[in-house]
Amino acid sequence: MIEVLTKSKKQVMLKSILNLEGAQKITKREQKEITGGQIPPDGECNSYVILSLDEESCKRYNRNYRPVYIGDNQCSIMTAPC
């Protein structure tokens, strides 16, 4: 009975998430390819750093870091101010 309730709650949560704008279900293979978020590298205050990111990942980067896709899987970001 407990397992049935757990599966039911997971299904309800999944449906709620999939109802969010822009949400989509991904395959097991796609799930395995996800490596998580990224922490901006250390650098001098307000300096630009080049990260290896595809264009879509670069555009999703936190806007506070002023991400700019510069082509060839490279994304320029600004490090945090001091």
PyMOL Python script that loads the backbone (N, CA, C, O; Angstrom):
from pymol import cmd

cmd.read_pdbstr("""\
ATOM      1  N   MET A   1       0.817  -1.197   0.000  1.00  0.00           N
ATOM      2  CA  MET A   1       0.000   0.000   0.000  1.00  0.00           C
ATOM      3  C   MET A   1       0.859   1.259   0.000  1.00  0.00           C
ATOM      4  O   MET A   1       0.549   2.223  -0.699  1.00  0.00           O
ATOM      5  N   ILE A   2       1.933   1.254   0.777  1.00  0.00           N
ATOM      6  CA  ILE A   2       2.816   2.422   0.834  1.00  0.00           C
ATOM      7  C   ILE A   2       3.456   2.665  -0.526  1.00  0.00           C
ATOM      8  O   ILE A   2       3.547   3.812  -0.966  1.00  0.00           O
ATOM      9  N   GLU A   3       3.899   1.614  -1.196  1.00  0.00           N
ATOM     10  CA  GLU A   3       4.535   1.762  -2.506  1.00  0.00           C
ATOM     11  C   GLU A   3       3.562   2.337  -3.530  1.00  0.00           C
ATOM     12  O   GLU A   3       3.946   3.166  -4.355  1.00  0.00           O
ATOM     13  N   VAL A   4       2.311   1.904  -3.480  1.00  0.00           N
ATOM     14  CA  VAL A   4       1.293   2.417  -4.393  1.00  0.00           C
ATOM     15  C   VAL A   4       1.090   3.911  -4.172  1.00  0.00           C
ATOM     16  O   VAL A   4       0.991   4.671  -5.135  1.00  0.00           O
ATOM     17  N   LEU A   5       1.029   4.338  -2.921  1.00  0.00           N
ATOM     18  CA  LEU A   5       0.874   5.759  -2.623  1.00  0.00           C
ATOM     19  C   LEU A   5       2.080   6.552  -3.119  1.00  0.00           C
ATOM     20  O   LEU A   5       1.924   7.652  -3.649  1.00  0.00           O
ATOM     21  N   THR A   6       3.283   5.997  -2.948  1.00  0.00           N
ATOM     22  CA  THR A   6       4.496   6.683  -3.390  1.00  0.00           C
ATOM     23  C   THR A   6       4.487   6.859  -4.902  1.00  0.00           C
ATOM     24  O   THR A   6       4.780   7.945  -5.401  1.00  0.00           O
ATOM     25  N   LYS A   7       4.151   5.798  -5.635  1.00  0.00           N
ATOM     26  CA  LYS A   7       4.093   5.904  -7.097  1.00  0.00           C
ATOM     27  C   LYS A   7       3.039   6.907  -7.516  1.00  0.00           C
ATOM     28  O   LYS A   7       3.238   7.663  -8.467  1.00  0.00           O
ATOM     29  N   SER A   8       1.921   6.918  -6.812  1.00  0.00           N
ATOM     30  CA  SER A   8       0.853   7.847  -7.130  1.00  0.00           C
ATOM     31  C   SER A   8       1.311   9.290  -6.924  1.00  0.00           C
ATOM     32  O   SER A   8       1.036  10.156  -7.755  1.00  0.00           O
ATOM     33  N   LYS A   9       2.003   9.544  -5.826  1.00  0.00           N
ATOM     34  CA  LYS A   9       2.496  10.898  -5.551  1.00  0.00           C
ATOM     35  C   LYS A   9       3.521  11.318  -6.603  1.00  0.00           C
ATOM     36  O   LYS A   9       3.538  12.473  -7.029  1.00  0.00           O
ATOM     37  N   LYS A  10       4.384  10.371  -7.027  1.00  0.00           N
ATOM     38  CA  LYS A  10       5.376  10.691  -8.059  1.00  0.00           C
ATOM     39  C   LYS A  10       4.691  11.051  -9.369  1.00  0.00           C
ATOM     40  O   LYS A  10       5.115  11.977 -10.060  1.00  0.00           O
ATOM     41  N   GLN A  11       3.639  10.325  -9.709  1.00  0.00           N
ATOM     42  CA  GLN A  11       2.913  10.612 -10.943  1.00  0.00           C
ATOM     43  C   GLN A  11       2.249  11.984 -10.888  1.00  0.00           C
ATOM     44  O   GLN A  11       2.266  12.726 -11.870  1.00  0.00           O
ATOM     45  N   VAL A  12       1.663  12.321  -9.738  1.00  0.00           N
ATOM     46  CA  VAL A  12       1.018  13.622  -9.574  1.00  0.00           C
ATOM     47  C   VAL A  12       2.063  14.736  -9.699  1.00  0.00           C
ATOM     48  O   VAL A  12       1.828  15.746 -10.362  1.00  0.00           O
ATOM     49  N   MET A  13       3.229  14.537  -9.049  1.00  0.00           N
ATOM     50  CA  MET A  13       4.287  15.536  -9.116  1.00  0.00           C
ATOM     51  C   MET A  13       4.803  15.670 -10.548  1.00  0.00           C
ATOM     52  O   MET A  13       5.012  16.787 -11.022  1.00  0.00           O
ATOM     53  N   LEU A  14       5.012  14.551 -11.246  1.00  0.00           N
ATOM     54  CA  LEU A  14       5.490  14.597 -12.625  1.00  0.00           C
ATOM     55  C   LEU A  14       4.507  15.345 -13.511  1.00  0.00           C
ATOM     56  O   LEU A  14       4.912  16.174 -14.326  1.00  0.00           O
ATOM     57  N   LYS A  15       3.220  15.060 -13.359  1.00  0.00           N
ATOM     58  CA  LYS A  15       2.207  15.768 -14.151  1.00  0.00           C
ATOM     59  C   LYS A  15       2.222  17.261 -13.851  1.00  0.00           C
ATOM     60  O   LYS A  15       2.082  18.074 -14.765  1.00  0.00           O
ATOM     61  N   SER A  16       2.392  17.634 -12.581  1.00  0.00           N
ATOM     62  CA  SER A  16       2.443  19.053 -12.203  1.00  0.00           C
ATOM     63  C   SER A  16       3.644  19.738 -12.850  1.00  0.00           C
ATOM     64  O   SER A  16       3.542  20.861 -13.345  1.00  0.00           O
ATOM     65  N   ILE A  17       4.775  19.050 -12.839  1.00  0.00           N
ATOM     66  CA  ILE A  17       5.990  19.628 -13.429  1.00  0.00           C
ATOM     67  C   ILE A  17       5.829  19.765 -14.934  1.00  0.00           C
ATOM     68  O   ILE A  17       6.189  20.791 -15.511  1.00  0.00           O
ATOM     69  N   LEU A  18       5.285  18.726 -15.574  1.00  0.00           N
ATOM     70  CA  LEU A  18       5.124  18.765 -17.026  1.00  0.00           C
ATOM     71  C   LEU A  18       4.107  19.807 -17.468  1.00  0.00           C
ATOM     72  O   LEU A  18       4.106  20.213 -18.631  1.00  0.00           O
ATOM     73  N   ASN A  19       3.234  20.251 -16.552  1.00  0.00           N
ATOM     74  CA  ASN A  19       2.265  21.294 -16.888  1.00  0.00           C
ATOM     75  C   ASN A  19       2.894  22.689 -16.876  1.00  0.00           C
ATOM     76  O   ASN A  19       2.274  23.645 -17.341  1.00  0.00           O
ATOM     77  N   LEU A  20       4.118  22.818 -16.349  1.00  0.00           N
ATOM     78  CA  LEU A  20       4.797  24.110 -16.339  1.00  0.00           C
ATOM     79  C   LEU A  20       5.175  24.511 -17.761  1.00  0.00           C
ATOM     80  O   LEU A  20       5.497  23.660 -18.591  1.00  0.00           O
ATOM     81  N   GLU A  21       5.132  25.790 -18.029  1.00  0.00           N
ATOM     82  CA  GLU A  21       5.465  26.287 -19.363  1.00  0.00           C
ATOM     83  C   GLU A  21       6.902  25.931 -19.721  1.00  0.00           C
ATOM     84  O   GLU A  21       7.823  26.203 -18.952  1.00  0.00           O
ATOM     85  N   GLY A  22       7.089  25.331 -20.870  1.00  0.00           N
ATOM     86  CA  GLY A  22       8.418  24.978 -21.352  1.00  0.00           C
ATOM     87  C   GLY A  22       8.939  23.647 -20.851  1.00  0.00           C
ATOM     88  O   GLY A  22      10.012  23.213 -21.272  1.00  0.00           O
ATOM     89  N   ALA A  23       8.208  22.984 -19.958  1.00  0.00           N
ATOM     90  CA  ALA A  23       8.659  21.695 -19.418  1.00  0.00           C
ATOM     91  C   ALA A  23       8.391  20.591 -20.428  1.00  0.00           C
ATOM     92  O   ALA A  23       7.401  20.627 -21.158  1.00  0.00           O
ATOM     93  N   GLN A  24       9.276  19.620 -20.459  1.00  0.00           N
ATOM     94  CA  GLN A  24       9.076  18.464 -21.328  1.00  0.00           C
ATOM     95  C   GLN A  24       9.696  17.233 -20.692  1.00  0.00           C
ATOM     96  O   GLN A  24      10.674  17.328 -19.950  1.00  0.00           O
ATOM     97  N   LYS A  25       9.123  16.085 -20.986  1.00  0.00           N
ATOM     98  CA  LYS A  25       9.624  14.830 -20.455  1.00  0.00           C
ATOM     99  C   LYS A  25      10.859  14.428 -21.260  1.00  0.00           C
ATOM    100  O   LYS A  25      10.869  14.539 -22.486  1.00  0.00           O
ATOM    101  N   ILE A  26      11.903  13.957 -20.565  1.00  0.00           N
ATOM    102  CA  ILE A  26      13.114  13.550 -21.258  1.00  0.00           C
ATOM    103  C   ILE A  26      13.333  12.046 -21.073  1.00  0.00           C
ATOM    104  O   ILE A  26      12.840  11.441 -20.121  1.00  0.00           O
ATOM    105  N   THR A  27      14.078  11.467 -22.000  1.00  0.00           N
ATOM    106  CA  THR A  27      14.333  10.029 -21.970  1.00  0.00           C
ATOM    107  C   THR A  27      15.374   9.698 -20.901  1.00  0.00           C
ATOM    108  O   THR A  27      16.053  10.584 -20.382  1.00  0.00           O
ATOM    109  N   LYS A  28      15.486   8.407 -20.583  1.00  0.00           N
ATOM    110  CA  LYS A  28      16.507   7.951 -19.623  1.00  0.00           C
ATOM    111  C   LYS A  28      17.893   8.331 -20.127  1.00  0.00           C
ATOM    112  O   LYS A  28      18.750   8.740 -19.344  1.00  0.00           O
ATOM    113  N   ARG A  29      18.118   8.197 -21.437  1.00  0.00           N
ATOM    114  CA  ARG A  29      19.417   8.550 -22.008  1.00  0.00           C
ATOM    115  C   ARG A  29      19.720  10.035 -21.807  1.00  0.00           C
ATOM    116  O   ARG A  29      20.837  10.399 -21.437  1.00  0.00           O
ATOM    117  N   GLU A  30      18.730  10.887 -22.050  1.00  0.00           N
ATOM    118  CA  GLU A  30      18.912  12.323 -21.855  1.00  0.00           C
ATOM    119  C   GLU A  30      19.173  12.644 -20.385  1.00  0.00           C
ATOM    120  O   GLU A  30      19.965  13.533 -20.070  1.00  0.00           O
ATOM    121  N   GLN A  31      18.501  11.915 -19.482  1.00  0.00           N
ATOM    122  CA  GLN A  31      18.713  12.124 -18.050  1.00  0.00           C
ATOM    123  C   GLN A  31      20.154  11.830 -17.669  1.00  0.00           C
ATOM    124  O   GLN A  31      20.736  12.536 -16.845  1.00  0.00           O
ATOM    125  N   LYS A  32      20.734  10.792 -18.262  1.00  0.00           N
ATOM    126  CA  LYS A  32      22.114  10.403 -17.952  1.00  0.00           C
ATOM    127  C   LYS A  32      23.128  11.422 -18.468  1.00  0.00           C
ATOM    128  O   LYS A  32      24.238  11.517 -17.944  1.00  0.00           O
ATOM    129  N   GLU A  33      22.745  12.186 -19.500  1.00  0.00           N
ATOM    130  CA  GLU A  33      23.647  13.177 -20.079  1.00  0.00           C
ATOM    131  C   GLU A  33      23.703  14.466 -19.277  1.00  0.00           C
ATOM    132  O   GLU A  33      24.601  15.281 -19.489  1.00  0.00           O
ATOM    133  N   ILE A  34      22.765  14.669 -18.362  1.00  0.00           N
ATOM    134  CA  ILE A  34      22.728  15.899 -17.566  1.00  0.00           C
ATOM    135  C   ILE A  34      23.850  15.863 -16.532  1.00  0.00           C
ATOM    136  O   ILE A  34      23.974  14.900 -15.775  1.00  0.00           O
ATOM    137  N   THR A  35      24.660  16.909 -16.505  1.00  0.00           N
ATOM    138  CA  THR A  35      25.785  16.958 -15.578  1.00  0.00           C
ATOM    139  C   THR A  35      25.581  17.958 -14.457  1.00  0.00           C
ATOM    140  O   THR A  35      26.468  18.141 -13.624  1.00  0.00           O
ATOM    141  N   GLY A  36      24.442  18.601 -14.422  1.00  0.00           N
ATOM    142  CA  GLY A  36      24.168  19.536 -13.336  1.00  0.00           C
ATOM    143  C   GLY A  36      24.569  20.956 -13.670  1.00  0.00           C
ATOM    144  O   GLY A  36      25.049  21.245 -14.766  1.00  0.00           O
ATOM    145  N   GLY A  37      24.366  21.827 -12.715  1.00  0.00           N
ATOM    146  CA  GLY A  37      24.678  23.236 -12.901  1.00  0.00           C
ATOM    147  C   GLY A  37      26.168  23.498 -12.881  1.00  0.00           C
ATOM    148  O   GLY A  37      26.965  22.613 -12.569  1.00  0.00           O
ATOM    149  N   GLN A  38      26.528  24.689 -13.207  1.00  0.00           N
ATOM    150  CA  GLN A  38      27.931  25.053 -13.237  1.00  0.00           C
ATOM    151  C   GLN A  38      28.181  26.247 -12.343  1.00  0.00           C
ATOM    152  O   GLN A  38      27.365  27.166 -12.263  1.00  0.00           O
ATOM    153  N   ILE A  39      29.294  26.224 -11.687  1.00  0.00           N
ATOM    154  CA  ILE A  39      29.718  27.334 -10.854  1.00  0.00           C
ATOM    155  C   ILE A  39      30.729  28.126 -11.671  1.00  0.00           C
ATOM    156  O   ILE A  39      31.685  27.548 -12.187  1.00  0.00           O
ATOM    157  N   PRO A  40      30.543  29.424 -11.799  1.00  0.00           N
ATOM    158  CA  PRO A  40      31.500  30.205 -12.568  1.00  0.00           C
ATOM    159  C   PRO A  40      32.910  30.039 -12.016  1.00  0.00           C
ATOM    160  O   PRO A  40      33.100  29.997 -10.800  1.00  0.00           O
ATOM    161  N   PRO A  41      33.892  29.944 -12.895  1.00  0.00           N
ATOM    162  CA  PRO A  41      35.271  29.777 -12.435  1.00  0.00           C
ATOM    163  C   PRO A  41      35.778  31.020 -11.717  1.00  0.00           C
ATOM    164  O   PRO A  41      35.291  32.130 -11.933  1.00  0.00           O
ATOM    165  N   ASP A  42      36.765  30.806 -10.862  1.00  0.00           N
ATOM    166  CA  ASP A  42      37.393  31.946 -10.194  1.00  0.00           C
ATOM    167  C   ASP A  42      38.169  32.758 -11.215  1.00  0.00           C
ATOM    168  O   ASP A  42      38.701  32.212 -12.181  1.00  0.00           O
ATOM    169  N   GLY A  43      38.228  34.004 -11.007  1.00  0.00           N
ATOM    170  CA  GLY A  43      38.976  34.902 -11.874  1.00  0.00           C
ATOM    171  C   GLY A  43      39.096  36.228 -11.170  1.00  0.00           C
ATOM    172  O   GLY A  43      38.628  36.386 -10.043  1.00  0.00           O
ATOM    173  N   GLU A  44      39.707  37.160 -11.813  1.00  0.00           N
ATOM    174  CA  GLU A  44      39.813  38.484 -11.223  1.00  0.00           C
ATOM    175  C   GLU A  44      38.425  39.118 -11.220  1.00  0.00           C
ATOM    176  O   GLU A  44      37.558  38.736 -12.006  1.00  0.00           O
ATOM    177  N   CYS A  45      38.225  40.069 -10.349  1.00  0.00           N
ATOM    178  CA  CYS A  45      36.932  40.738 -10.251  1.00  0.00           C
ATOM    179  C   CYS A  45      36.537  41.343 -11.594  1.00  0.00           C
ATOM    180  O   CYS A  45      37.347  41.970 -12.276  1.00  0.00           O
ATOM    181  N   ASN A  46      35.272  41.140 -11.955  1.00  0.00           N
ATOM    182  CA  ASN A  46      34.718  41.710 -13.185  1.00  0.00           C
ATOM    183  C   ASN A  46      35.519  41.371 -14.437  1.00  0.00           C
ATOM    184  O   ASN A  46      35.560  42.166 -15.376  1.00  0.00           O
ATOM    185  N   SER A  47      36.148  40.217 -14.462  1.00  0.00           N
ATOM    186  CA  SER A  47      36.869  39.813 -15.667  1.00  0.00           C
ATOM    187  C   SER A  47      36.017  38.827 -16.459  1.00  0.00           C
ATOM    188  O   SER A  47      35.107  38.209 -15.906  1.00  0.00           O
ATOM    189  N   TYR A  48      36.305  38.680 -17.741  1.00  0.00           N
ATOM    190  CA  TYR A  48      35.559  37.762 -18.586  1.00  0.00           C
ATOM    191  C   TYR A  48      36.274  36.422 -18.656  1.00  0.00           C
ATOM    192  O   TYR A  48      37.502  36.352 -18.712  1.00  0.00           O
ATOM    193  N   VAL A  49      35.476  35.362 -18.651  1.00  0.00           N
ATOM    194  CA  VAL A  49      35.988  34.002 -18.698  1.00  0.00           C
ATOM    195  C   VAL A  49      35.253  33.282 -19.824  1.00  0.00           C
ATOM    196  O   VAL A  49      34.062  33.505 -20.040  1.00  0.00           O
ATOM    197  N   ILE A  50      35.970  32.420 -20.539  1.00  0.00           N
ATOM    198  CA  ILE A  50      35.366  31.632 -21.607  1.00  0.00           C
ATOM    199  C   ILE A  50      35.083  30.230 -21.078  1.00  0.00           C
ATOM    200  O   ILE A  50      35.976  29.558 -20.562  1.00  0.00           O
ATOM    201  N   LEU A  51      33.820  29.794 -21.214  1.00  0.00           N
ATOM    202  CA  LEU A  51      33.423  28.451 -20.802  1.00  0.00           C
ATOM    203  C   LEU A  51      33.098  27.627 -22.037  1.00  0.00           C
ATOM    204  O   LEU A  51      32.701  28.174 -23.066  1.00  0.00           O
ATOM    205  N   SER A  52      33.263  26.338 -21.939  1.00  0.00           N
ATOM    206  CA  SER A  52      32.898  25.430 -23.018  1.00  0.00           C
ATOM    207  C   SER A  52      31.439  25.044 -22.844  1.00  0.00           C
ATOM    208  O   SER A  52      31.121  24.124 -22.090  1.00  0.00           O
ATOM    209  N   LEU A  53      30.546  25.748 -23.544  1.00  0.00           N
ATOM    210  CA  LEU A  53      29.099  25.512 -23.458  1.00  0.00           C
ATOM    211  C   LEU A  53      28.484  25.633 -24.840  1.00  0.00           C
ATOM    212  O   LEU A  53      28.935  26.432 -25.661  1.00  0.00           O
ATOM    213  N   ASP A  54      27.441  24.829 -25.099  1.00  0.00           N
ATOM    214  CA  ASP A  54      26.729  25.010 -26.361  1.00  0.00           C
ATOM    215  C   ASP A  54      25.875  26.274 -26.257  1.00  0.00           C
ATOM    216  O   ASP A  54      25.729  26.846 -25.177  1.00  0.00           O
ATOM    217  N   GLU A  55      25.319  26.697 -27.375  1.00  0.00           N
ATOM    218  CA  GLU A  55      24.600  27.973 -27.414  1.00  0.00           C
ATOM    219  C   GLU A  55      23.395  27.990 -26.467  1.00  0.00           C
ATOM    220  O   GLU A  55      23.166  28.981 -25.774  1.00  0.00           O
ATOM    221  N   GLU A  56      22.634  26.905 -26.437  1.00  0.00           N
ATOM    222  CA  GLU A  56      21.446  26.868 -25.580  1.00  0.00           C
ATOM    223  C   GLU A  56      21.822  26.947 -24.106  1.00  0.00           C
ATOM    224  O   GLU A  56      21.179  27.669 -23.344  1.00  0.00           O
ATOM    225  N   SER A  57      22.860  26.211 -23.692  1.00  0.00           N
ATOM    226  CA  SER A  57      23.302  26.249 -22.297  1.00  0.00           C
ATOM    227  C   SER A  57      23.811  27.634 -21.927  1.00  0.00           C
ATOM    228  O   SER A  57      23.579  28.114 -20.817  1.00  0.00           O
ATOM    229  N   CYS A  58      24.505  28.270 -22.862  1.00  0.00           N
ATOM    230  CA  CYS A  58      25.021  29.619 -22.623  1.00  0.00           C
ATOM    231  C   CYS A  58      23.863  30.594 -22.400  1.00  0.00           C
ATOM    232  O   CYS A  58      23.912  31.419 -21.488  1.00  0.00           O
ATOM    233  N   LYS A  59      22.832  30.500 -23.225  1.00  0.00           N
ATOM    234  CA  LYS A  59      21.689  31.406 -23.104  1.00  0.00           C
ATOM    235  C   LYS A  59      20.938  31.201 -21.793  1.00  0.00           C
ATOM    236  O   LYS A  59      20.312  32.132 -21.287  1.00  0.00           O
ATOM    237  N   ARG A  60      20.993  29.975 -21.231  1.00  0.00           N
ATOM    238  CA  ARG A  60      20.310  29.694 -19.969  1.00  0.00           C
ATOM    239  C   ARG A  60      21.152  30.086 -18.761  1.00  0.00           C
ATOM    240  O   ARG A  60      20.662  30.038 -17.633  1.00  0.00           O
ATOM    241  N   TYR A  61      22.398  30.470 -18.973  1.00  0.00           N
ATOM    242  CA  TYR A  61      23.277  30.830 -17.861  1.00  0.00           C
ATOM    243  C   TYR A  61      22.714  32.047 -17.155  1.00  0.00           C
ATOM    244  O   TYR A  61      22.085  32.896 -17.787  1.00  0.00           O
ATOM    245  N   ASN A  62      22.928  32.140 -15.876  1.00  0.00           N
ATOM    246  CA  ASN A  62      22.419  33.245 -15.069  1.00  0.00           C
ATOM    247  C   ASN A  62      22.778  34.592 -15.710  1.00  0.00           C
ATOM    248  O   ASN A  62      23.945  34.859 -15.995  1.00  0.00           O
ATOM    249  N   ARG A  63      21.775  35.425 -15.930  1.00  0.00           N
ATOM    250  CA  ARG A  63      21.990  36.722 -16.604  1.00  0.00           C
ATOM    251  C   ARG A  63      22.930  37.653 -15.844  1.00  0.00           C
ATOM    252  O   ARG A  63      23.519  38.557 -16.437  1.00  0.00           O
ATOM    253  N   ASN A  64      23.074  37.439 -14.537  1.00  0.00           N
ATOM    254  CA  ASN A  64      23.985  38.285 -13.757  1.00  0.00           C
ATOM    255  C   ASN A  64      25.426  38.153 -14.238  1.00  0.00           C
ATOM    256  O   ASN A  64      26.246  39.043 -14.013  1.00  0.00           O
ATOM    257  N   TYR A  65      25.730  37.037 -14.901  1.00  0.00           N
ATOM    258  CA  TYR A  65      27.093  36.820 -15.406  1.00  0.00           C
ATOM    259  C   TYR A  65      27.260  37.290 -16.847  1.00  0.00           C
ATOM    260  O   TYR A  65      28.315  37.088 -17.448  1.00  0.00           O
ATOM    261  N   ARG A  66      26.230  37.914 -17.398  1.00  0.00           N
ATOM    262  CA  ARG A  66      26.245  38.464 -18.755  1.00  0.00           C
ATOM    263  C   ARG A  66      26.762  37.458 -19.786  1.00  0.00           C
ATOM    264  O   ARG A  66      27.756  37.725 -20.462  1.00  0.00           O
ATOM    265  N   PRO A  67      26.100  36.308 -19.912  1.00  0.00           N
ATOM    266  CA  PRO A  67      26.577  35.297 -20.857  1.00  0.00           C
ATOM    267  C   PRO A  67      26.402  35.742 -22.308  1.00  0.00           C
ATOM    268  O   PRO A  67      25.373  36.307 -22.681  1.00  0.00           O
ATOM    269  N   VAL A  68      27.424  35.477 -23.113  1.00  0.00           N
ATOM    270  CA  VAL A  68      27.370  35.780 -24.536  1.00  0.00           C
ATOM    271  C   VAL A  68      27.948  34.578 -25.277  1.00  0.00           C
ATOM    272  O   VAL A  68      29.098  34.201 -25.055  1.00  0.00           O
ATOM    273  N   TYR A  69      27.147  33.979 -26.158  1.00  0.00           N
ATOM    274  CA  TYR A  69      27.640  32.866 -26.952  1.00  0.00           C
ATOM    275  C   TYR A  69      28.499  33.432 -28.066  1.00  0.00           C
ATOM    276  O   TYR A  69      28.038  34.276 -28.835  1.00  0.00           O
ATOM    277  N   ILE A  70      29.740  32.981 -28.163  1.00  0.00           N
ATOM    278  CA  ILE A  70      30.663  33.536 -29.149  1.00  0.00           C
ATOM    279  C   ILE A  70      30.992  32.533 -30.255  1.00  0.00           C
ATOM    280  O   ILE A  70      31.907  32.750 -31.049  1.00  0.00           O
ATOM    281  N   GLY A  71      30.243  31.441 -30.300  1.00  0.00           N
ATOM    282  CA  GLY A  71      30.421  30.452 -31.361  1.00  0.00           C
ATOM    283  C   GLY A  71      31.371  29.332 -30.969  1.00  0.00           C
ATOM    284  O   GLY A  71      32.108  29.434 -29.989  1.00  0.00           O
ATOM    285  N   ASP A  72      31.338  28.265 -31.753  1.00  0.00           N
ATOM    286  CA  ASP A  72      32.239  27.124 -31.568  1.00  0.00           C
ATOM    287  C   ASP A  72      32.171  26.562 -30.144  1.00  0.00           C
ATOM    288  O   ASP A  72      33.197  26.231 -29.550  1.00  0.00           O
ATOM    289  N   ASN A  73      30.946  26.458 -29.604  1.00  0.00           N
ATOM    290  CA  ASN A  73      30.714  25.949 -28.243  1.00  0.00           C
ATOM    291  C   ASN A  73      31.499  26.726 -27.175  1.00  0.00           C
ATOM    292  O   ASN A  73      32.045  26.138 -26.242  1.00  0.00           O
ATOM    293  N   GLN A  74      31.545  28.029 -27.326  1.00  0.00           N
ATOM    294  CA  GLN A  74      32.220  28.872 -26.335  1.00  0.00           C
ATOM    295  C   GLN A  74      31.267  29.962 -25.861  1.00  0.00           C
ATOM    296  O   GLN A  74      30.566  30.595 -26.650  1.00  0.00           O
ATOM    297  N   CYS A  75      31.266  30.158 -24.551  1.00  0.00           N
ATOM    298  CA  CYS A  75      30.393  31.133 -23.916  1.00  0.00           C
ATOM    299  C   CYS A  75      31.252  32.050 -23.048  1.00  0.00           C
ATOM    300  O   CYS A  75      32.041  31.581 -22.228  1.00  0.00           O
ATOM    301  N   SER A  76      31.094  33.342 -23.232  1.00  0.00           N
ATOM    302  CA  SER A  76      31.829  34.320 -22.441  1.00  0.00           C
ATOM    303  C   SER A  76      30.949  34.778 -21.290  1.00  0.00           C
ATOM    304  O   SER A  76      29.799  35.163 -21.503  1.00  0.00           O
ATOM    305  N   ILE A  77      31.478  34.741 -20.072  1.00  0.00           N
ATOM    306  CA  ILE A  77      30.750  35.255 -18.909  1.00  0.00           C
ATOM    307  C   ILE A  77      31.646  36.201 -18.135  1.00  0.00           C
ATOM    308  O   ILE A  77      32.869  36.168 -18.269  1.00  0.00           O
ATOM    309  N   MET A  78      31.018  37.053 -17.317  1.00  0.00           N
ATOM    310  CA  MET A  78      31.760  37.971 -16.457  1.00  0.00           C
ATOM    311  C   MET A  78      31.782  37.388 -15.060  1.00  0.00           C
ATOM    312  O   MET A  78      30.746  36.949 -14.559  1.00  0.00           O
ATOM    313  N   THR A  79      32.931  37.375 -14.425  1.00  0.00           N
ATOM    314  CA  THR A  79      33.024  36.879 -13.053  1.00  0.00           C
ATOM    315  C   THR A  79      32.385  37.891 -12.105  1.00  0.00           C
ATOM    316  O   THR A  79      32.132  39.037 -12.475  1.00  0.00           O
ATOM    317  N   ALA A  80      32.133  37.449 -10.892  1.00  0.00           N
ATOM    318  CA  ALA A  80      31.460  38.292  -9.906  1.00  0.00           C
ATOM    319  C   ALA A  80      32.305  39.501  -9.520  1.00  0.00           C
ATOM    320  O   ALA A  80      33.534  39.437  -9.535  1.00  0.00           O
ATOM    321  N   PRO A  81      31.639  40.606  -9.175  1.00  0.00           N
ATOM    322  CA  PRO A  81      32.397  41.779  -8.703  1.00  0.00           C
ATOM    323  C   PRO A  81      32.973  41.525  -7.316  1.00  0.00           C
ATOM    324  O   PRO A  81      32.480  40.673  -6.577  1.00  0.00           O
ATOM    325  N   CYS A  82      34.003  42.259  -6.971  1.00  0.00           N
ATOM    326  CA  CYS A  82      34.625  42.100  -5.641  1.00  0.00           C
ATOM    327  C   CYS A  82      33.974  43.013  -4.623  1.00  0.00           C
ATOM    328  O   CYS A  82      34.365  43.016  -3.456  1.00  0.00           O
TER     329      CYS A  82
END
""", "prot")
cmd.dss("prot")
cmd.show_as("cartoon", "prot")
cmd.util.cbc("prot")
cmd.orient("prot")
